[in-house]
Amino acid sequence: MFLIGYQFRVLSPIFTIHWGLQARRTRPLWREKQNEKNRKHFETFKRELFARYRRDPLHLLRRPPAQPKKA
């Protein structure tokens, strides 16, 4: 919807954060597997949106810079 010009307003901070999902180490293993699967779906979704609208105003398709490996 954003790509075709809709504007969004957050009415309350209650919609912007959920404290129960902040600590990765406290999540069950199944939840992290589910998150990884969802990340892959989101990558496909982003490419489909770009193919349809030819717009990427938030630069979602840009790859983040590679993190240096720790020695």
C-alpha positions as CSV (number, residue, x, y, z in Angstrom):
1,M,0.0,0.0,0.0
2,F,2.9,2.3,0.7
3,L,4.3,1.8,-2.7
4,I,1.1,3.0,-4.4
5,G,0.9,6.1,-2.3
6,Y,-0.9,5.4,0.9
7,Q,0.3,7.3,4.0
8,F,0.3,5.6,7.5
9,R,0.2,7.1,10.9
10,V,0.9,5.3,14.1
11,L,-1.8,6.1,16.6
12,S,-0.3,4.7,19.7
13,P,3.1,3.3,20.7
14,I,1.3,0.1,21.6
15,F,1.5,-0.8,17.9
16,T,5.2,-0.2,17.6
17,I,6.7,-2.6,20.1
18,H,6.1,-5.8,21.9
19,W,8.5,-6.3,24.8
20,G,7.9,-10.0,24.9
21,L,9.7,-10.6,21.7
22,Q,12.9,-8.7,22.4
23,A,15.3,-11.4,23.8
24,R,16.4,-13.9,21.3
25,R,18.0,-16.3,23.8
26,T,14.7,-16.7,25.7
27,R,12.8,-17.9,22.6
28,P,12.1,-21.5,22.0
29,L,14.0,-23.2,19.2
30,W,10.8,-23.6,17.1
31,R,10.2,-19.9,17.2
32,E,13.6,-19.1,15.8
33,K,13.1,-21.6,13.0
34,Q,9.8,-19.9,12.3
35,N,11.4,-16.5,12.2
36,E,14.1,-17.7,9.8
37,K,11.4,-19.1,7.5
38,N,9.5,-15.8,7.6
39,R,12.7,-13.9,6.7
40,K,13.0,-16.0,3.6
41,H,9.4,-15.4,2.7
42,F,9.9,-11.6,3.2
43,E,12.8,-11.6,0.8
44,T,10.6,-13.2,-1.9
45,F,7.8,-10.7,-1.1
46,K,10.1,-7.7,-1.5
47,R,11.2,-8.9,-4.9
48,E,7.6,-9.5,-6.0
49,L,6.6,-6.0,-4.9
50,F,9.5,-4.4,-6.8
51,A,8.7,-6.4,-9.9
52,R,5.1,-5.2,-9.8
53,Y,5.5,-1.6,-8.9
54,R,9.1,-0.8,-10.0
55,R,9.6,1.2,-6.8
56,D,11.8,0.6,-3.8
57,P,11.5,3.9,-1.8
58,L,12.7,2.3,1.5
59,H,15.7,0.6,-0.3
60,L,14.5,-2.8,0.9
61,L,16.3,-4.6,-1.9
62,R,19.6,-3.1,-1.1
63,R,21.8,-5.6,0.7
64,P,23.2,-4.5,4.1
65,P,27.0,-4.2,4.2
66,A,28.7,-7.4,5.1
67,Q,29.7,-7.6,8.8
68,P,33.4,-8.3,9.4
69,K,34.1,-11.8,10.7
70,K,35.3,-12.0,14.2
71,A,38.6,-13.7,14.7
